[in-house]
Amino acid sequence: MELMLPKTLTSIHINIVRLAVEEILHPLRRLKDLAKMFNRSSNSNLKTLRENARLSQVEVSNLTGVSTTRISLSENNLLMLTPIEEEAIRSAILDASNEGHVAVLRQANPRFERAMDVIERDPDCKKAFDTLRESLGYSEMEAAVFVLGHNYPKDTFGSR
């Protein structure tokens, strides 16, 4: 047995249901929009980080095991990386960036290069250097000066 309602009552009910559904979905849509914004900013941060480290997507893929396709899709906001993938990419970029920074510093500053040679030959110095860098956030130069103190190599021109 089918219940027959007048058209006006049916349209009122439809509007009420539509409003009720909209009230339920509105917060969910806002959450979805917020999640998209967070994902977009996170992905663009990774892309910016990667580009600033002068790494290609292929290099990041080789360092992390995350496919270049997933990296590219993520950077273009077409895919959301898992938290594990995102952390692996972030860590790999930062590690590569730090290694590159030390290499540039060594080439540009002969005193720093000699200091690092001394630190790398002494296991205790190396351990202290790594602790200062990794746990306390010292720069390479700060850690080298701290570890070697008065034994930090003197200026090659004898001006000190």
ABEGO torsion letter per residue (X at the ends): XBBBBBAAAAAAAAAAAAAAAAAAAAAAAAAAAAAAAAAAAAAAAAAAAAAAAGBBAAAAAAAAGBBAAAAAAAAAGABBBBAAAAAAAAAAAAAAAAAAAAAAAAAABAAAAAAAAAAAABAAAAAAAAAAAAAAGBBAAAAAAAAAEAABBBBAAGAX
